[in-house]
C-alpha cells in the first residue's frame, strides 16, 4: 500500500507541474527522461531504468523487482523569421513541459512487463496576428500522446527481445489567414478584409515497437529498436472567420455562404524509425554509448485536407511536404564520480528532413547539433536525475512558393526525473 501511495503522490505532483503547458516547437520528441536526455537520447543499449520502455523495451528484462519513473522536460525554443529586405519577426516564445511516466515489473526469471505514457510528437508555433507569413500559418500545433504497454522476454543470460503496442491520441490545430483580394476583384469591390481559417481535429491510432538487447560480454551491449509508422486521419471542425465588410448585409451573407463553418479532416503520415546502439563499461567507472538512428520521414509526403461542404472558394487541399529520410548520431558518457553521484554528458548530430522547397512557418526544421550535460543522484530505492541540453540549429535561407526568407532557431531543454525501485 505504501508504494502505491508514493506512486500516486509523485504522479500528481508532476501532472500539476505540466498541466496547461503541454505544447512544443519540436516535432519528434526523443528526450524521454532526464537520464537519457543527458546522453542526447543515446539509450537503446542501456538497461538500468524503466525509461527503456521508450528507447528499447528489451532493456526492462535486466531490471529486478518493480521500477517506476516520472519526469518532465522543460523546452524553451526561440524561432525567428526575416523576410527578404524586411526586419526580423519572432514567434511567440514560451516554455513547455511534456510529461513522461514509466512502470516496469519483473514477473518471473524470463518475463517482464511495463507500460509508458509520454508525448511522442509535438509541434507548436504561434506568430503575431500581423506576421508576414500569416497566410501560410499563424498558429500550428500537433500533439501526439502515446500509451505504450510492453512485454519483454529474456531468452538467455545474454539476449532479450520485446514487443510493445503504441496507442496514440493526436490533436491537430492549424490557423492561418485568408486573402480575399481576388474575390473582391471578381465582385468588383474596392477591397475585402482578410479572413481566418482554423482547423481543429483529433484521431486515435495504433502502432508497435520491437526491441532486442544483446549482452555481447561482461562489458559490451548491442541494442536494436524499431518503432512503426503512424497514419493520422484526424477529424474535427473547420471554422472560417469572415469579418464584416461594410458593404451591406447582402455582401456579408454571400461571403458567409462561400466560407461556411463545417466538418473536415486532416491526413498525414508520421514516420517509422530504426535505432542501433552499442554501449560499453570497459573503461573503469565509465559508461559510454553510441547510437545511430534512421527516421523514415519520407512518409510525410503531403497534408490532405478534406472538407464536408466545399464551395467555389473553399475546397479540399493537398499541401506538398516531400520530406526526406534523416539520420541522427547520438553519443553519451557517464562517469561514476562517487558511489552516489553520476556525471553525464552527450552530443547529437542530426540532419533535417525538410527540403528547402517546402520549408515554411508551419513545420520548421534544420540541421542541428546539441550538447548535453546532467547529473544523477543515486540512492538504494530512489534516483533523481537532472539534465540540460542546448540545441543549435543551422540558419536556413530559402526561396519557395510558401514563404521565402531566413529562419533561425535555438532551443534550451531541461529535464527532471524521479525513479523509484521496489
C-alpha positions as CSV (number, residue, x, y, z in Angstrom):
1,X,0.0,0.0,0.0
2,X,2.9,2.4,0.8
3,X,4.4,2.0,-2.7
4,X,1.0,2.8,-4.3
5,X,0.7,6.0,-2.2
6,X,4.2,7.1,-3.2
7,X,3.5,6.5,-6.9
8,X,0.2,8.4,-6.8
9,X,1.6,11.4,-5.0
10,X,4.6,11.7,-7.3
11,X,2.4,11.4,-10.4
12,X,0.0,14.1,-9.1
13,X,3.0,16.4,-8.4
14,X,4.4,16.2,-12.0
15,X,0.9,16.4,-13.5
16,X,0.4,19.7,-11.6
17,X,3.7,21.0,-13.0
18,X,2.9,20.1,-16.5
19,X,-0.8,20.8,-16.7
20,X,-1.8,23.6,-19.1
21,X,1.6,24.0,-20.7
22,X,1.8,20.9,-23.0
23,X,3.0,22.1,-26.4
24,X,6.3,22.2,-28.2
25,X,8.2,23.6,-31.1
26,X,9.9,20.3,-31.7
27,X,8.1,17.6,-33.8
28,X,9.5,14.2,-32.8
29,X,10.4,14.1,-29.1
30,X,13.4,11.8,-28.4
31,X,14.1,13.2,-25.0
32,X,12.2,10.9,-22.5
33,X,13.6,11.2,-19.1
34,X,16.5,13.2,-17.7
35,X,18.8,10.2,-17.6
36,X,18.5,9.6,-21.4
37,X,18.4,13.3,-22.2
38,X,21.8,13.8,-20.6
39,X,23.1,11.2,-23.1
40,X,21.5,13.0,-26.0
41,X,18.9,10.2,-26.2
42,X,21.7,7.5,-26.7
43,X,19.9,4.8,-24.7
44,X,19.0,1.9,-26.9
45,X,21.7,-0.3,-25.5
46,X,21.3,0.6,-21.8
47,X,19.2,-1.4,-19.4
48,X,19.0,0.2,-15.9
49,X,15.9,2.3,-16.0
50,X,12.2,1.8,-16.9
51,X,12.5,4.6,-19.5
52,X,13.9,1.8,-21.6
53,X,10.3,1.2,-22.4
54,X,10.5,4.1,-24.9
55,X,14.1,3.6,-26.2
56,X,14.3,-0.2,-26.3
57,X,11.8,-2.2,-24.2
58,X,14.0,-5.3,-24.2
59,X,16.1,-3.4,-21.6
60,X,13.5,-3.9,-18.9
61,X,14.5,-7.6,-18.8
62,X,17.6,-6.6,-16.8
63,X,15.6,-4.8,-14.2
64,X,14.7,-6.6,-10.9
65,X,11.5,-6.1,-9.0
66,X,9.3,-3.1,-9.8
67,X,10.5,0.2,-11.1
68,X,8.6,3.5,-11.6
69,X,9.8,6.7,-13.2
70,X,8.2,10.1,-13.8
71,X,9.7,13.1,-15.4
72,X,9.1,16.4,-17.1
73,X,11.0,18.0,-19.9
74,X,11.2,21.8,-20.0
75,X,11.6,23.1,-23.6
76,X,12.3,26.7,-24.3
77,X,12.6,27.4,-28.1
78,X,13.4,30.6,-29.9
79,X,12.3,30.8,-33.6
80,X,12.6,33.8,-35.8
81,X,12.0,34.7,-39.5
82,X,13.4,37.5,-41.6
83,X,11.6,38.3,-44.9
84,X,13.7,39.4,-47.9
85,X,14.5,43.1,-47.4
86,X,12.5,43.1,-44.1
87,X,13.1,43.1,-40.4
88,X,13.3,40.1,-38.1
89,X,10.0,38.6,-36.7
90,X,9.9,36.3,-33.7
91,X,7.5,33.5,-33.0
92,X,5.8,33.6,-29.6
93,X,8.4,32.3,-27.1
94,X,7.1,30.2,-24.2
95,X,8.2,27.3,-22.0
96,X,6.7,23.9,-22.5
97,X,6.5,20.9,-20.2
98,X,5.8,17.5,-21.8
99,X,5.5,14.7,-19.2
100,X,6.6,11.1,-19.2
101,X,5.7,8.2,-16.9
102,X,7.1,4.6,-16.9
103,X,6.4,1.5,-14.9
104,X,8.1,-1.9,-15.2
105,X,7.7,-5.2,-13.3
106,X,9.7,-8.4,-13.3
107,X,7.1,-11.2,-13.5
108,X,9.5,-14.2,-13.4
109,X,13.0,-15.2,-14.4
110,X,12.3,-14.8,-18.1
111,X,9.3,-12.4,-18.4
112,X,9.0,-8.7,-17.7
113,X,6.2,-6.2,-18.5
114,X,5.8,-2.5,-18.4
115,X,3.8,0.5,-19.6
116,X,4.8,4.0,-20.5
117,X,2.9,7.2,-21.1
118,X,4.6,10.1,-22.9
119,X,4.3,12.7,-25.7
120,X,6.0,11.3,-28.8
121,X,5.3,14.1,-31.4
122,X,4.9,17.8,-30.5
123,X,4.8,20.9,-32.6
124,X,3.6,24.3,-31.6
125,X,4.4,27.5,-33.4
126,X,2.5,30.8,-32.9
127,X,3.2,34.1,-34.7
128,X,1.8,37.6,-34.2
129,X,-1.5,38.5,-35.9
130,X,0.3,40.7,-38.5
131,X,3.1,38.1,-39.2
132,X,4.4,38.3,-42.8
133,X,3.6,34.6,-43.3
134,X,0.2,34.6,-41.7
135,X,-1.5,33.3,-45.0
136,X,0.7,30.2,-44.7
137,X,0.4,29.7,-40.9
138,X,-0.3,31.9,-37.9
139,X,-0.6,29.1,-35.3
140,X,0.1,25.4,-35.8
141,X,0.1,22.6,-33.3
142,X,0.4,18.8,-33.3
143,X,0.4,16.9,-30.1
144,X,0.5,13.1,-30.0
145,X,0.3,11.2,-26.7
146,X,1.3,7.6,-26.5
147,X,0.2,4.8,-24.1
148,X,2.9,2.1,-24.6
149,X,2.4,-1.3,-22.9
150,X,5.3,-3.7,-23.5
151,X,6.3,-7.3,-22.8
152,X,10.0,-8.4,-22.7
153,X,11.3,-12.0,-22.7
154,X,14.8,-12.9,-21.6
155,X,15.7,-15.8,-23.8
156,X,19.1,-16.3,-22.1
157,X,21.6,-14.5,-19.9
158,X,22.8,-12.6,-22.9
159,X,19.7,-11.8,-25.0
160,X,16.2,-10.4,-24.6
161,X,13.5,-9.4,-27.0
162,X,10.5,-7.2,-26.6
163,X,7.2,-6.2,-28.2
164,X,5.1,-3.2,-27.4
165,X,1.8,-1.6,-28.6
166,X,1.8,2.2,-29.3
167,X,-1.7,3.5,-28.6
168,X,-1.8,7.1,-29.8
169,X,-4.1,10.1,-29.4
170,X,-3.4,13.0,-31.7
171,X,-4.7,16.5,-31.6
172,X,-4.0,18.9,-34.6
173,X,-4.7,22.6,-34.9
174,X,-3.9,24.9,-37.8
175,X,-4.8,28.6,-38.1
176,X,-4.0,30.9,-41.0
177,X,-5.2,34.0,-42.7
178,X,-7.3,34.0,-45.9
179,X,-6.6,36.5,-48.7
180,X,-9.9,37.8,-50.2
181,X,-8.4,40.2,-52.7
182,X,-9.1,38.0,-55.7
183,X,-12.7,37.6,-54.6
184,X,-13.0,41.3,-54.2
185,X,-11.9,41.8,-57.8
186,X,-14.5,39.3,-59.0
187,X,-17.2,41.0,-57.0
188,X,-16.0,44.4,-58.3
189,X,-15.4,45.7,-54.8
190,X,-12.5,48.0,-53.8
191,X,-11.2,45.6,-51.2
192,X,-12.1,43.0,-48.7
193,X,-10.6,42.4,-45.2
194,X,-8.6,39.3,-44.5
195,X,-10.4,36.3,-43.2
196,X,-9.3,33.4,-41.0
197,X,-9.2,29.6,-41.4
198,X,-8.9,27.3,-38.3
199,X,-8.9,23.5,-38.3
200,X,-9.2,21.7,-35.0
201,X,-9.1,17.8,-35.3
202,X,-8.2,14.7,-33.4
203,X,-7.6,11.0,-34.0
204,X,-6.8,7.7,-32.3
205,X,-4.2,5.4,-33.9
206,X,-2.0,2.4,-33.1
207,X,1.5,1.2,-33.9
208,X,4.1,-1.1,-32.4
209,X,7.6,-1.2,-31.0
210,X,10.2,-4.0,-31.4
211,X,13.4,-4.3,-29.3
212,X,16.4,-6.6,-29.0
213,X,19.2,-6.2,-26.4
214,X,22.3,-8.5,-26.6
215,X,24.9,-8.6,-23.9
216,X,28.0,-9.4,-26.0
217,X,30.1,-10.0,-22.9
218,X,30.5,-8.5,-19.5
219,X,31.5,-5.1,-20.9
220,X,29.6,-4.6,-24.2
221,X,25.9,-4.4,-25.1
222,X,24.3,-4.2,-28.5
223,X,20.7,-2.8,-28.8
224,X,18.3,-2.5,-31.7
225,X,14.9,-0.8,-31.6
226,X,12.2,-0.3,-34.2
227,X,9.1,2.0,-34.0
228,X,6.4,1.5,-36.6
229,X,4.8,4.4,-38.6
230,X,1.6,6.2,-37.6
231,X,-1.1,7.2,-40.1
232,X,-3.2,10.1,-38.8
233,X,-6.6,10.8,-40.2
234,X,-7.9,13.4,-37.8
235,X,-11.5,14.6,-38.0
236,X,-13.0,17.7,-36.4
237,X,-14.2,21.2,-37.3
238,X,-13.2,23.8,-39.9
239,X,-14.2,27.3,-39.0
240,X,-13.9,30.4,-41.1
241,X,-13.8,33.9,-39.6
242,X,-15.1,36.4,-42.1
243,X,-15.3,39.9,-40.7
244,X,-18.0,42.4,-41.6
245,X,-17.2,44.1,-44.9
246,X,-19.0,47.4,-44.6
247,X,-20.7,46.8,-48.0
248,X,-24.0,45.8,-46.6
249,X,-25.8,42.6,-45.5
250,X,-26.1,41.1,-48.9
251,X,-22.3,41.0,-49.4
252,X,-21.7,39.8,-45.9
253,X,-24.3,36.9,-46.3
254,X,-22.7,36.0,-49.7
255,X,-19.2,35.7,-48.0
256,X,-20.7,33.6,-45.2
257,X,-22.2,31.2,-47.8
258,X,-18.9,30.9,-49.7
259,X,-16.9,30.3,-46.4
260,X,-19.3,28.1,-44.3
261,X,-18.2,26.5,-41.0
262,X,-18.1,22.8,-41.4
263,X,-16.6,19.5,-40.5
264,X,-13.3,18.4,-42.0
265,X,-10.3,16.1,-41.7
266,X,-6.5,16.3,-41.9
267,X,-4.5,13.3,-43.1
268,X,-0.7,12.9,-42.6
269,X,1.8,10.1,-42.1
270,X,4.3,10.1,-39.2
271,X,7.5,8.1,-39.7
272,X,8.9,4.8,-38.6
273,X,12.4,4.7,-37.1
274,X,15.2,2.2,-36.6
275,X,17.9,2.8,-33.9
276,X,21.1,0.7,-33.4
277,X,23.3,1.3,-30.4
278,X,26.4,0.0,-28.7
279,X,27.4,0.6,-25.1
280,X,30.4,-0.4,-23.0
281,X,31.7,-0.3,-19.4
282,X,35.2,-1.4,-20.5
283,X,36.6,1.8,-19.0
284,X,36.7,1.8,-15.2
285,X,33.9,3.8,-13.6
286,X,32.6,4.9,-17.1
287,X,29.7,4.1,-19.3
288,X,29.7,5.0,-22.9
289,X,27.1,4.6,-25.7
290,X,26.8,5.5,-29.4
291,X,23.5,5.3,-31.3
292,X,22.7,5.7,-34.9
293,X,19.1,6.4,-35.7
294,X,17.3,6.4,-39.1
295,X,13.9,8.0,-39.3
296,X,11.7,7.4,-42.4
297,X,10.4,11.0,-42.8
298,X,9.8,10.4,-46.5
299,X,6.3,9.0,-45.5
300,X,5.4,12.6,-44.7
301,X,4.9,13.5,-48.3
302,X,1.8,15.6,-48.1
303,X,-1.0,17.0,-46.0
304,X,-4.5,16.2,-47.2
305,X,-7.4,18.4,-46.0
306,X,-11.0,17.1,-46.8
307,X,-14.0,19.4,-46.3
308,X,-17.6,18.3,-45.9
309,X,-19.1,21.3,-47.7
310,X,-16.7,22.6,-50.4
311,X,-17.7,25.7,-52.3
312,X,-16.3,27.7,-55.2
313,X,-14.0,29.4,-52.7
314,X,-13.0,26.6,-50.4
315,X,-12.2,23.1,-51.4
316,X,-10.2,20.0,-50.5
317,X,-6.4,20.7,-50.3
318,X,-3.3,18.7,-50.9
319,X,-0.2,20.5,-49.4
320,X,3.2,19.2,-50.5
321,X,5.7,18.3,-47.8
322,X,8.1,16.0,-49.7
323,X,10.2,15.3,-46.6
324,X,13.3,13.2,-46.7
325,X,14.6,10.4,-44.6
326,X,17.1,11.6,-41.9
327,X,19.9,10.2,-39.7
328,X,20.9,11.2,-36.2
329,X,24.1,10.3,-34.3
330,X,23.8,10.3,-30.6
331,X,26.7,9.9,-28.1
332,X,26.6,9.6,-24.3
333,X,29.0,9.2,-21.5
334,X,28.6,8.7,-17.7
335,X,31.3,8.9,-15.0
336,X,30.9,7.5,-11.5
337,X,32.1,10.4,-9.5
338,X,31.2,8.8,-6.2
339,X,29.1,5.9,-5.1
340,X,26.0,8.1,-5.1
341,X,26.7,10.7,-7.9
342,X,26.9,10.2,-11.6
343,X,28.2,12.9,-14.0
344,X,26.9,12.7,-17.6
345,X,27.4,14.3,-21.0
346,X,26.0,13.8,-24.5
347,X,26.2,15.0,-28.1
348,X,23.7,14.9,-31.0
349,X,24.3,15.5,-34.7
350,X,21.0,15.3,-36.6
351,X,20.0,16.1,-40.2
352,X,16.8,17.9,-41.2
353,X,14.2,16.0,-43.3
354,X,12.7,19.2,-44.7
355,X,13.8,20.3,-48.1
356,X,14.1,24.0,-49.0
357,X,11.2,23.8,-51.4
358,X,8.7,23.0,-48.6
359,X,10.2,24.7,-45.6
360,X,7.6,27.1,-44.1
361,X,6.5,28.5,-40.7
362,X,4.1,25.6,-40.1
363,X,6.8,22.9,-39.9
364,X,10.3,24.3,-39.2
365,X,13.3,22.1,-39.1
366,X,17.1,22.4,-39.7
367,X,20.3,20.5,-39.3
368,X,21.3,20.8,-35.7
369,X,23.8,19.8,-33.1
370,X,23.1,19.5,-29.4
371,X,25.4,19.5,-26.3
372,X,24.1,17.8,-23.2
373,X,25.1,17.6,-19.5
374,X,23.5,16.0,-16.5
375,X,23.9,14.6,-13.0
376,X,22.3,11.6,-11.3
377,X,21.9,11.2,-7.5
378,X,21.7,7.5,-6.7
379,X,20.1,6.0,-3.7
380,X,19.1,2.4,-2.9
381,X,15.5,2.8,-3.8
382,X,15.3,6.3,-5.4
383,X,17.2,8.1,-8.1
384,X,17.0,11.8,-9.1
385,X,18.2,12.8,-12.5
386,X,18.7,16.3,-13.9
387,X,19.9,17.3,-17.4
388,X,20.4,20.3,-19.6
389,X,20.6,20.4,-23.4
390,X,21.4,23.3,-25.8
391,X,20.2,22.7,-29.4
392,X,21.8,24.9,-32.0
393,X,20.1,24.9,-35.4
394,X,21.7,25.9,-38.6
395,X,20.2,29.1,-40.1
396,X,18.2,28.4,-43.3
397,X,17.8,30.8,-46.2
398,X,15.1,29.6,-48.6
399,X,13.2,30.7,-51.6
400,X,10.0,28.8,-52.3
401,X,6.3,29.1,-53.0
402,X,5.3,29.0,-49.3
403,X,7.4,31.8,-47.7
404,X,10.9,32.9,-48.7
405,X,13.3,34.3,-46.2
406,X,15.7,33.3,-43.5
407,X,14.8,31.2,-40.5
408,X,16.8,30.9,-37.2
409,X,16.2,28.7,-34.2
410,X,17.8,27.9,-30.8
411,X,16.4,25.7,-28.0
412,X,17.2,25.0,-24.4
413,X,15.9,21.8,-22.8
414,X,16.0,21.0,-19.1
415,X,14.7,17.6,-17.8
416,X,14.0,16.3,-14.3
417,X,13.1,12.7,-13.4
418,X,12.4,10.7,-10.3
419,X,12.8,6.9,-10.3
420,X,11.6,4.6,-7.6
421,X,12.6,1.0,-7.2
422,X,10.7,-1.6,-5.1
